[in-house]
Amino acid sequence: MRRLQQDFCIKLHDLFERRVEVWFLDECSTHFWERRSKLWMDLKRPFFLPLRYKRGAGCAILGAISTQQPRMVWRVAGKSNAHEVKLLCHLVAAQCLDCKNAVVVLDKASYHRNPAVKAYLESKGIGVLYLPSSSSALSSVETAWAIFKRRF
């Protein structure tokens, strides 16, 4: 496992050296279960949300952060799946400074590895790099999700 992480870091370093725009893409989800007491909200302006009693009801926020732009692209969806990831990739492609000089970093979730997602990115000229298993700390978007969860 450690060797895979080292190889990933070497590839990432090479991309940074070549000034490739790297987009880290991932999702953060919540479930509105009856037993759940903490929801995402601005702590300074709390609101009340009627919770659904059905297990599995919730939402997903999919986001991507660029190494060369000071912004995050994101979208809210009912759940994480290949279609939603592909729609986020469409937003990434629209925001790329140069799609031919860009790479998207994905983890190994099944919907990230979907052939349609990879085919879409490659059709736009964007490269794909997968994180090694159990290496979410190597993705800068995870830091954004941590800040988001602390704030809301």
C-alpha positions, 0 to 999 in steps of 0.5 A: 500500500505504501508503495502505491501512495509513493508512486501516486505522490511522484506522479502528482509531483511530476504534474505540478512540475509541468504546471498541469492543472490538477482537479481533485474531485470527491463528494460529501454526503449526509443522511437525514435519518430520524436518529441523526441530530446534526445537520449541515447548517450555518451555526450562526443561523440555525434552521429547522428541517423536518426529517424524513423517516425513511432510511437512506434519504439524504443528499450529496454535495459533489465538488472539485478543487483546482490547483491553479484556481481559487475556486471550487466547483460543486453541485448538490444531488440526491445521491452520488452516482456516475451520472452526477459525477459526469455532470460535475466533470462537465462543470470542471471542463467548463472551468479548466484553464486548458483542458488539454493540460488538465488532470482530474484526481478521483478516488476508487469509488465505483461510480468514479471508475465508471467507463462513461465518466472516464470516456467523458473526461478523455473526450474533453482532453482531460487526463484521469488519475486515481488515488490509491486505496485508503489514501483520501488524505492525499486529496486536497478536496478532503480538506475542503470537506473537513472545513465545510463540516466544521462550519456547517 
